[in-house]
Amino acid sequence: MFSFKNPRFFWTVSATRFNFIYSLFTMAAYNIPFMAAVWRHDHSLPSAVLTVLSIFLALNIAVSVLFVRRTVKPLAITFCLLNTCAFYFMTAYGVVIDKIMLLNLIQTDVYEAADMLSIKMFLYLIIFFVIPSYLIYKTDIAFSPLRSELRRRLLGGALMALVTAAIICGGLLFDKQALKQRKYLKNSLIPANYIGAVISVAKIKAKYMGLELITISEGAKMMPAPAGSKKNLIVVVIGESARDANFSFSGYERATNAPLERWRDELIYFDNFYSCGTATAVALPCIFSPDPRRKFEPESEKYTENVLDIIDHAGYKLLWRENNTDCKDNCNRIEQERFCHVKECPDEILLTDFAAKIKSTDRPTLVVLHQRGSHGPLYALRYPEEFTLYKPVCTSEFLQDCSREEIVNAYDNSVYYTSHMLAETLDELQALSDEYDVAFFFTSDHGESLGENDVYMHSAPYDTAPDGQKHIPAMFWFSDNYAESNNLDVDCVRALASQPFSHDNVFHTLLGMSRVSSPLYDRGLDILARCRR
């Protein structure tokens, strides 16, 4: 099998055997999460073995096609690097790799990326990339003459394809839904998952490349203000990775919303509210899009106006204040402010000179405050030290190194600090309510997994994502004069608080709150419409 004649190399091996060994190593070293997923799905050793065998044979066929004399070592080493990165993130956070995960990764800034780095990641790189790559480099791969090599690969590929087809067809004879049921496994299979994600993202990017801006703000106008009303001031706070399950307003046993208790009688908390995505790259632009979750296409926000453009066109002053990575193209055509120019700033920085900024314009105003919130994995960095109520906390980037108690403690502290920041925001708005009709709305972009079933953070495919990644907090507050000027029955709104709503309702609700008329407005999707007398 191995020859040791060439002193420049550790050994000499035929190309056919190298391809077999490389495929075997890829399955055994990088695809532990995939094989675990297969076992969870099948619960049958023969079925699981046949599934893994068919994938191994298909991988061997692909390797035989790609690994030719000039490409074998560069490709083999490149795949080792990419496989290692995918394997690390899948094992570290219990995630799968798909197009949404890749879009999230592309949009990550340097500080977010730094949060992911750890000693354990470097160990993974050494064990699964550096050492195998060095062994590949020091292997003399012997190719037969072209015709002989081609004949051998064609015959071997045909045989492996027949065996694979027999396994698949045999399975279908007993279970015609087998392939459909196994579709979700592809997001766990390295390298098929990230190759498929790259192709999907490339298609998405190509679809919108070079398109001119699609305008949807035509015909938008402000409806006449009621007699005696003041200018509207609407503040929308977008949280990060906040999940309903850890908000005490929704029944959580810890008092994570304690800083908001003094506002509890006036706040209206919606406990049956769901996101339109499990990753910021999708959920944040979807919030402001006219398209509902099932029709929203990622990246379309770059070339399509949103509800903020409509409200701006109607005559409002629009302002986006950022303390996260960025606004994901929601604020491209409105004023933006960022006060944090270091790695980490508490979310209270969003309230810098807030009242003065509001008073600097004579128009009605809508402000979006985009929080850092509870962004993982380093939840313990999301709040000042004095907000460490629950101890001990997880301070590792590799969440599996921490106990679930430590992870939850750090996360709950971040929720407590979010509540503090929201209370400070409401204090600011209350102080402005003599001069403005004020409305406040808070929701999160998506939820979060905290280790349940060994799943961490977010970005799971929506249809199979755990409830914690989709079930999010949402709450309203209205000043007395806003409710009066807009004929809004606050008790009626409170009665809706347990009804099912989602990000699909936000576009129409913001138009209604702003008293902006638009051809795209759907009264049936405006949460507050039924409560306006």
HELIX and SHEET records of a PDB file:
HELIX    1   1 ALA A   15  PHE A   25  1                                  11    
HELIX    2   2 THR A   26  TYR A   30  3                                   5    
HELIX    3   3 ILE A   32  ASP A   42  1                                  11    
HELIX    4   4 LEU A   45  LEU A   66  1                                  22    
HELIX    5   5 VAL A   72  TYR A   93  1                                  22    
HELIX    6   6 LYS A   99  ILE A  106  1                                   8    
HELIX    7   7 VAL A  110  MET A  116  1                                   7    
HELIX    8   8 ILE A  119  LEU A  125  1                                   7    
HELIX    9   9 ILE A  126  VAL A  130  3                                   5    
HELIX   10  10 ILE A  131  TYR A  137  1                                   7    
HELIX   11  11 LEU A  146  PHE A  174  1                                  29    
HELIX   12  12 ALA A  178  ARG A  182  1                                   5    
HELIX   13  13 LYS A  183  SER A  188  5                                   6    
HELIX   14  14 ALA A  192  TYR A  208  1                                  17    
HELIX   15  15 ASP A  244  ASN A  246  5                                   3    
HELIX   16  16 SER A  248  SER A  250  5                                   3    
HELIX   17  17 ALA A  258  TRP A  263  5                                   6    
HELIX   18  18 THR A  280  PHE A  288  1                                   9    
HELIX   19  19 SER A  300  LYS A  302  5                                   3    
HELIX   20  20 VAL A  307  HIS A  313  1                                   7    
HELIX   21  21 ASP A  347  LEU A  351  5                                   5    
HELIX   22  22 PHE A  354  LYS A  359  1                                   6    
HELIX   23  23 TYR A  379  LEU A  381  5                                   3    
HELIX   24  24 GLU A  385  PHE A  387  5                                   3    
HELIX   25  25 LEU A  399  ASP A  401  5                                   3    
HELIX   26  26 ARG A  404  LEU A  432  1                                  29    
HELIX   27  27 GLU A  452  ASP A  454  5                                   3    
HELIX   28  28 TYR A  462  THR A  464  5                                   3    
HELIX   29  29 ASP A  467  GLN A  469  5                                   3    
HELIX   30  30 ASP A  480  SER A  485  1                                   6    
HELIX   31  31 VAL A  490  ALA A  495  1                                   6    
HELIX   32  32 HIS A  503  ASN A  505  5                                   3    
HELIX   33  33 VAL A  506  SER A  514  1                                   9    
HELIX   34  34 ARG A  523  LEU A  525  5                                   3    
HELIX   35  35 ALA A  529  CYS A  531  5                                   3    
SHEET    1   A 2 TRP A  11  SER A  14  0                                        
SHEET    2   A 2 THR A 139  ALA A 142  1                                        
SHEET    1   B 2 LYS A 221  MET A 222  0                                        
SHEET    2   B 2 VAL A 516  SER A 517 -1                                        
SHEET    1   C 8 GLU A 335  ARG A 338  0                                        
SHEET    2   C 8 LYS A 317  GLU A 322  1                                        
SHEET    3   C 8 THR A 365  HIS A 370  1                                        
SHEET    4   C 8 LYS A 231  GLY A 239  1                                        
SHEET    5   C 8 TYR A 436  SER A 444  1                                        
SHEET    6   C 8 HIS A 471  PHE A 478 -1                                        
SHEET    7   C 8 ILE A 268  TYR A 274 -1                                        
SHEET    8   C 8 PHE A 501  SER A 502  1                                        
SHEET    1   D 2 SER A 449  LEU A 450  0                                        
SHEET    2   D 2 TYR A 456  MET A 457 -1                                        
END                                                                             
